[in-house]
């Protein structure tokens, strides 16, 4: 059950790279690498698309991004398991559908 949930809610790799990029811009490369526990070269290769982060690394990037920019998305263990996508949010109007995430 966890594996199905994990893949159903996991954001695309492009979102992971965008989150990593924002973390590096705001926190700096050295602090981002220290928080993730990976070498600077590895983060650089992830950012440039030469390598892809593992599932565990993607989860850590998302978790750090949430802690830094959206701590309201992490109020329970369920949020961590579902990548913060099971929270009830108001239904958007049709004009807002393109910007809305489940």
Steps between C-alpha positions, in 0.01 A plus 500: 500500500779744585674445167180574305436812708862606462494489121149642469585818689867552417557825308671489161878520479475852353329619821777341704764682296312830532473453877870420522585806291298726730664349807846563355411859411356579844716287732816487292662192354709417805208513747269309265759225461554488876126471570457224243820322602637469147814634330484826306590318177196274537267797547656671198442188287136482618448866412653459155308179425807279461375281787163446664453499876385172652150470645639559850693807383190637326307460823775683692505783245122535525511483880769769522310716248183468711684587821658804336208639301172322589506364857117493502515199265660284769253466785490120524676180400234455233622820334850358481378170351273667241736787418253743661232438238211367712420824679156634435516815295217711366389404153629755248295679242548375141723800426744384770522134397830534318674619821336254738668188634313215663 
